[in-house]
Amino acid sequence: MLFTAVPMVGHFHPLVGLAWALRCGGDEVLVATPVPGFGSVITGAGLPAAVVPSGIGDGEYAAASGVDFATGSVDAALAASGRGWGTLAGRALAGMRGLVTAFRPDAVISEPCEFAGRIAAAEAGVPWIEHAWGLPPLERHAAGGSEVLGRLPRPIASVHPSPPSLWPDGTTGMAMRPTGYHGPARRWEPPEPAAPRVLVTFGSVVVEHGRAGDLAEIVRRLAAGGLEVIVGLADALVPHLGTLPDGVVHAGWTPLHPTLDSCDLVVHHGGTGTAMAAVAAGVPQVMLPQMTDHFPTAERVAASGCGAVLASRPGPAEVERAALRVLDEPSYARAASRLAREVRELPSTAAVADRVRAEATETEVRAAETTLREHGDHAAQGPGQLPDRAAAAAR
C-alpha cells in the first residue's frame, strides 16, 4: 500500500491510523513525499518513507496552501490552493511515476490534495483510494488541481474519518472512527480544573503565518474572564505569543484526545484535525475559521448544534461572549455528547483496513481499464493502453 500526502502535518496525520492498521494486518506500507525534509515526520510516525525527486523545497507547499487567508470567496481560495498544489504535483509527477513502477503497490491511498499519486496510479493501472482528513473532501480543491493538470482520475473508494451525520447530503464512502494521531507528542496530565477549562489552539500553520497576536489576545481575554485556559501549541511557536497571563498553562504539542477529556470547551481555527478530535471527545467548540477548508468544516460542525462559528478575526470580547454562551447553554454539550456516541459506533481503522484491502483486490483490473480509458491523457504509454501490470492481471 502506497500512501501519498501533501507534506504538511494536517494532510499527513489523518492517514497514519489507517496506514498502521494495514501494516498491522500484514500489508507492506510505504509513504511517499516530494520534500526531503518531511521524511522525518513520516518516520517519526513509525512508517517507512520514500522521497520522490521533485526539486521542491521546504515551505513551498505551505506557501501554496492559502496561508494568506480567505479574504474573498472561500470557493476561490480553495481553487487557488488546488492550483498551487497542482503545479507542485506536476513537478513531483515524474518521481512519483518512478516510485509506483519500482514499488508496484496494490493500491495507492492519497489525501484529497495530493494529485501526483492518483495520476501515477491511474497510469500504472493501480486502483487509488481517497482518504479524507475528516469530513468528505471539497471538490473545489480538486477542481483547482484539474485546471493545472487536466482531468484528474476518480477514486475507486473513499474513506471519511468522521461521523456521517456531519456529511453533506448525498455523500458516499466508508465512515471510519477518527483515530486522533497528532504526531510525536508528550502526554500531558492536567490537574483538576478550578473553573471551566478551555483549550485554545490554532493548529500547526496559522500562528506561524501571522495570527499569533490574535491567539494571544484571545487567551488573555478568556483568562481575565475567569476561565482556566490551556494553550495547545508547538514549543517552537510559543515565543510568537509573548508573555501570557499567570495561570495560563502551555500544554505544548500534546495529543488532543487526553487533553480534551479534561476540557469543557475548545476554541480553535476550524482545522479538521482539531474539529474531529473535539467531536470524538464530546467537547463543544467555538471556531474561528482562518483559511480555505476551515470555513466549511466549521459550518458543518456548528450546524450539528455542538458549537459556534465566529468571523476569522473576531475581537477578544466577542470570543469571550461566544465561549460563555456555549459553556452556559446545555444544548451545546448535549449535541457534542450525541456526536461522540456516533463516533464510538463507527468502524475502527482495522475494520476499514479490511474493506480497503478487499476493495483494492476486487477492483484492480476494472479500475485499471476504466481509469486509463477515461484519463489516458496522463499515461506515459499513451491513451487507453494498459501497462504490463494490468495486462498481466487481466490475462
N, C-alpha and C positions, 0 to 999 in steps of 0.2 A: 504494500500500500504506500503510495507516494502522496504526501501532504504538501500543499503549496500555500503560501500566505504572503501578503504584503509584509515587509519586515518592520512591523510595528507591533508592540505587545498587545494592543487592543484587538488586533486582527489574528495574531497567532495564539494567544492564550485560550480562546474558546475551543480550539482544536485539540488541546492537549488531552482532555479526558477521553475522547474517542480514540485518539492515537494510542494511548496507553491501554485502553480496553482491547483494541485489536492486537496490540503487541502481547498482552497477557493471554490472549486467546490463541497465540501461536503464530500470528502473522508477522512477516518482516515489514517493518515500518521505517520509512525514511522521510525526512522533512527537508524540502528544498528552499534555499534563499538566494537571491541575487546580490546580496550585500554581505561581504565577508564579516563585517563587524557584528552582524546579527547572529552568526553561528553560535556564539557563546550563550545567547538567550535560549536557543533551541537545545543545546547540550545541557544547559542549566536546568532544563525541564526533564533531563534524563533521556532525551531522544537523540538518535543519530542525525547529523546534519550533513547536507551536501550543498556546497556553494557553487552555483552555476555562474560561469563567466558572463559578465554583463558590462563592466566598466562603470557601474552605478555606485556612487559614494554614499557614505553615511549621511542621513539627513535629507536626501533627495526625495524620498517618498513622503516624509513629513511635510516638506515644502510644497508638494503637490496635493496634499490632503485636505486643503480648505482651512489651514490654520489662520488665515486672515479673517475667518469667521463669516457667517452668512449675514451680509448687510442688505441683501435684497431678497429675491425669490429663493426659497430653500431648494426648489427643483433645479434652478440654475446653478446653485452652489454644488449640489450633488452631481450634476452633469459635468461641471468643471473639474471636480475631483476625479470623476471617471475618465475624463480626457487626459488629465495629468498622469494617472496610473496606467492608462492605456499606452501612453507614449513610453513610459518606463518599461511596461511589459514587452513592447516591441523591441527594446534594447536587450531584454533578457531572453527573448524567444529562441534564438539560436542555441544558447546554452541549455535551455530547458529541453529543446528537442534532443540534444545530445544526451542529457541525463535520462530521458524517457527511453531512448534507444539502448543505453547501457544498462539501466536498472530493470527494464522490462516489467513494469508494475502490472498487476491485475486490475487495479483501479487507481485513479487519481482523485484525491479529495481536496477541494480548494475552497477557500473562503470567498465571499462574493466579489471582492475587488482585486483578486489575483487572476489575471487573464491569460498569462503565458502558459500556465499549467493546463488549462482547459483546451487551449488551441493545440498544444503539443499532444495531448491525449487524443483529441479527435483525429489528428493527422496519423497517429500510430494505431488507430483502431482500438484504443483503450477506453472503456467507459469512465466517465468522470461524474463525481457526486459533489453537489454543492453543500457546504456546511456553513450555515449562518452563524453570526456572532451571538445571536439570541433570538430576536424577533425575525420573521421572514424578511429576506433582503429586499432592498428598494430597487426597482427597475431602473431608476434614473442613473445609478452608478454604472450599470452595465451598458445603458444606452450611451452614456458619455464615452465609455471604452470602445463601443462599436463605431463611434464617429471617427476614431483613430485607426482601429484595427480591422474594420469591416464586420460583417455579421458574425456574432460570437456563437459558438455551439451551446446548445441547451443541455442541462444535466439529465442523467437517467433517473436521478432521485435527489431529494433534498432533505437535509436534516436541520431542524429548528429547535435548539435547546431553550425552549420557553413554553409556557402553558398556552394551549390552543385558544383559550378564551380571550387572549390578547391579540390573536391573529386577525388580519383583515378578512372580511367575508370572502369566501371562495378560495382561500389558501389551501393548498395541499402539501403534503410532505410528512416526514417522520418527526413526531414530537419526541424530545429527549429531556430528561431531567438536567437542569443546569448543574455542572459539577463544581464551578467556583474556583478554578485554578487561577491564581494571581501572581505566579512567579515565585522564585526563591524568596522566602519571607520568614520573619520570625513570628512565632505565635505569641500574641500578647494577651495576658490575662488581666483585664481591667478590674479595679476594685469595685465594690458595691457602690452604685450611684447614690449621691446625697440629694440629687434633684433630677428632673427629667434629662436624660442623656441624649445628646445629638452628635452623630458622626458627620463631619464636614469633609468632603473630598472633591477634588476637581480632576481626578484621574492622572494619566501619565503625560498628557500633551498640553493641556490648557494653561497651567501655571507657567510652564517653560516658554510659552509664546505670548506673554504679555498680560495675563489676568491675575497675577499674584496679588496685586493691590486689592482687587475685588474680593478675593478669598480672604485676605487678612481683615478687611473691614467687616465682612460678614461674621467672621469668627469673633471679633471684638464686640460687635453689637449683640450677638447671641449670648456671649459670656456676661456682658453687662446687664442683660435682661434676666439673669438668674438661672440660666440653663447650664448644665455641665457639658462642655464641648470637648470632643476628641477630634483631632485633625489627623486624617489619613493621607500621608504624603511621603514620597521617597525622601530619604535623608538629604540627598544632594540638592533637593529643591527647597528645603526649609529656609535657607538664607534669603530666598526671594520674599519671604513673608515679613521680614523684620522682627521686631520684638513683639511677642504675643503676651496677652494678659496673664497674670498669675492665675493658676488653677486650670488653664487650658492645657490639655495633655496632647503631646505629639506621639502618635502610635507608630509612626514610621510606615514603611511599606509592609503592611500587615495583611494576612489573609482576611478577607472581608467577612466571611461567614462567622467565625468565632467572635469577631469584634461586634458585628451587628446583633449577635444574640443577646448582648447586654444593653442595646440601644433602644430608645423609644422612637427615634426618627433619624433619617439620613437626609442631609442637604447636599445635593450634588449637581453635576453638569449635564446629566441626561445620557451619559455613556451607557452602552448596552451592558457591559460587564457589571457595572455598579448597580444598574437598574434591576438586572436579573438576580444578582446576589441579594438585594433587598426584597425582591419578590419571593425568593426561596426562603428567606429568613422570616417573612411575615412582618416586615418593618415598614411603616408608612414613609412616604417620600415627599420632599419638596425639591423640584427640579428646575434648574436654571440652564436651559439648553444653550450651548455655546457655538456649535458649528454643525453643519450638514446633517448627518443622521441623528444627532441628539434631539432635534426638534420632533420628528415623527415618533421616535422612541418615547419621549416624554409625553406626547399627546396620547399614545396608546395606553401607557401605564396610568396616566391620570384619568382616562376615560373609564378605567375599571373601578374608580372610586377610592383607590388606595393612596392618592397623593394629589399634589397641586403643582401646576406649572406657572412659572413667572417668566417675564421677559429676560433675555440673556444678560442684561446688565441692570438689574433692579437695584434700588437703593438699599442699604443695610436695614433701614427701618421697615421697608416692605418685606424683606426676607424674614425679619423677626415676626412681623404680624402673621405671615403665612405659616411660619413654624408653630407659633402659639395656637393658631386656628386648627391646624392638623393635629396637634397634640391634644387639644381640648375637645374636639368633636369626635365622639366614639365611632362614627360611621367609617372613618378612615382606617382605624385599627381593625374593625370588623372586615372590611374589604381586603385588607392586607392578609389577615388570617385565612380568609377564604382562598385567596390565590396561593398561599403557602400550602394549603391542603391539596390543591390541584397539582402543584409541583411534586409533592411527595408521591402522588399516584402515577406520575409519568414513567415511561420505560427508562430503565437505567442505561448507562453507557454500554454495559456489557450486552444488554438485550438489543440495543441499536447496532452494536458491532456485528452481532449475528445477522441482523437484517441487511446491513450494508454488504457483508460478505456474500450472502445469498443473492442479493440484487446484482452485484458485480459479476458473479459466476453465471447467473442465468441469462444475463442480457449482453454479454460481451460481444458476441458476433453480431447480434441485431443492432447494438449501439454503434459498432464499427461501420456497418453498412449504411446506417441512417446518417450518422454524423458526417461521414465522408461524402455521401451523396449531397447533403444539404450545405456542407461547409467546405467543400473541396478546394475553394479558392485559397485556403491556408496551407494545403497539403504540398509538401515538397515534391511528392511523386506525381502530382497532377490531380485535377478534379476527378472524384469518383473512383480512384484507383485504390484497392485495398493493399495495405502494406503486407509484408511477409507474415507477420504475426497473425493478423486477422484472416488472411487467406488460408494459413495452416489450420487455424481453428475451424474455419468453415468446412475445410476438407474432412 
